[in-house]
């Protein structure tokens, strides 16, 4: 994966596929979904057929909501200046850092 340049020659026709590849290859995403699936299988003792249905639902809902977020982001960039978007990015980053520190403090 490190040798694949996902952002080379990005166009509106291929950005979605590249986003899916990037999301699917994210180690944190893989660990998250492995934990969700193993917990679902162990705690709820679901059948093999239901695991497939759960997996398909998880993939489809992830793609659906990521698409909505991408569409929302592209619409917002038309209305907000670059300075405001930078301020919002910094604010979200700070919120995530505070949330992480609070979570670390609890454990």
C-alpha positions as a printed NumPy array, in Angstrom:
array([[  0.   ,   0.   ,   0.   ],
       [  2.747,   2.593,   0.684],
       [  3.8  ,   2.549,  -2.981],
       [  0.294,   3.24 ,  -4.275],
       [ -0.186,   6.94 ,  -4.91 ],
       [ -3.911,   7.293,  -4.315],
       [ -4.038,  11.018,  -4.961],
       [ -2.204,  10.965,  -8.29 ],
       [ -4.462,  12.055, -11.142],
       [ -7.541,  12.455,  -8.943],
       [-10.666,  13.202, -10.937],
       [-14.346,  13.253, -10.102],
       [-14.681,   9.911, -11.905],
       [-12.24 ,   7.914,  -9.767],
       [-12.178,   9.601,  -6.352],
       [-14.856,   7.34 ,  -4.863],
       [-12.972,   4.15 ,  -5.736],
       [ -9.766,   5.576,  -4.291],
       [-11.613,   6.559,  -1.11 ],
       [-12.983,   3.011,  -0.779],
       [ -9.462,   1.565,  -1.186],
       [ -8.058,   4.016,   1.362],
       [-10.852,   3.264,   3.852],
       [-10.556,  -0.491,   3.381],
       [ -6.796,  -0.47 ,   3.871],
       [ -6.894,   1.65 ,   7.041],
       [ -5.403,  -0.46 ,   9.869],
       [ -7.621,   1.171,  12.503],
       [-10.694,   0.436,  10.427],
       [ -9.64 ,  -3.187,  10.018],
       [ -9.062,  -3.563,  13.768],
       [-12.381,  -1.86 ,  14.543],
       [-14.412,  -4.095,  12.234],
       [-12.551,  -7.236,  13.364],
       [-13.498,  -6.361,  16.945],
       [-17.105,  -5.672,  16.017],
       [-17.432,  -8.941,  14.11 ],
       [-15.749, -11.073,  16.75 ],
       [-17.866,  -9.535,  19.517],
       [-21.03 , -10.044,  17.484],
       [-20.167, -13.693,  16.798],
       [-19.144, -14.531,  20.37 ],
       [-21.716, -12.61 ,  22.401],
       [-24.754, -13.102,  20.225],
       [-23.81 , -16.534,  18.838],
       [-25.016, -15.602,  15.351],
       [-25.   , -18.03 ,  12.437],
       [-22.7  , -17.908,   9.429],
       [-25.547, -16.648,   7.25 ],
       [-26.292, -13.79 ,   9.645],
       [-22.594, -12.853,   9.761],
       [-22.712, -12.331,   5.999],
       [-25.856, -10.207,   6.291],
       [-24.281,  -8.182,   9.09 ],
       [-21.12 ,  -7.665,   7.018],
       [-23.049,  -6.563,   3.955],
       [-25.103,  -4.167,   6.062],
       [-21.964,  -2.775,   7.708],
       [-20.282,  -2.191,   4.336],
       [-23.336,  -0.643,   2.729],
       [-24.05 ,   1.651,   5.67 ],
       [-20.402,   2.74 ,   5.821],
       [-20.355,   3.534,   2.102],
       [-23.716,   5.307,   2.331],
       [-22.791,   7.542,   5.259],
       [-19.271,   8.273,   3.976],
       [-20.833,   9.314,   0.672],
       [-23.26 ,  11.618,   2.505],
       [-20.39 ,  13.174,   4.458],
       [-18.372,  13.671,   1.254],
       [-21.343,  15.289,  -0.485],
       [-21.994,  17.509,   2.523],
       [-18.334,  18.514,   2.631],
       [-18.274,  19.392,  -1.049],
       [-21.413,  21.508,  -0.634],
       [-20.053,  23.299,   2.434],
       [-16.807,  24.23 ,   0.668],
       [-18.851,  26.206,  -1.852],
       [-20.284,  28.421,   0.894],
       [-17.435,  28.786,   3.388],
       [-14.107,  30.518,   2.916],
       [-10.845,  28.627,   3.221],
       [-10.042,  30.421,   6.502],
       [-13.305,  29.276,   8.103],
       [-12.724,  25.694,   6.929],
       [ -9.219,  25.796,   8.441],
       [-10.643,  27.074,  11.741],
       [-13.261,  24.3  ,  11.716],
       [-10.574,  21.675,  10.999],
       [ -8.47 ,  22.912,  13.923],
       [-11.544,  22.95 ,  16.2  ],
       [-12.466,  19.375,  15.284],
       [ -8.859,  18.298,  15.813],
       [ -8.783,  19.879,  19.249],
       [-12.096,  18.255,  20.191],
       [-10.754,  14.85 ,  19.143],
       [ -7.564,  15.37 ,  21.155],
       [ -9.55 ,  16.363,  24.266],
       [-11.868,  13.38 ,  23.781],
       [ -8.861,  11.063,  23.455],
       [ -7.214,  12.465,  26.571],
       [-10.455,  12.1  ,  28.57 ],
       [-10.803,   8.504,  27.356],
       [ -7.197,   7.794,  28.3  ],
       [ -7.744,   9.322,  31.737],
       [-10.778,   7.09 ,  32.394],
       [ -8.85 ,   3.882,  31.697]])
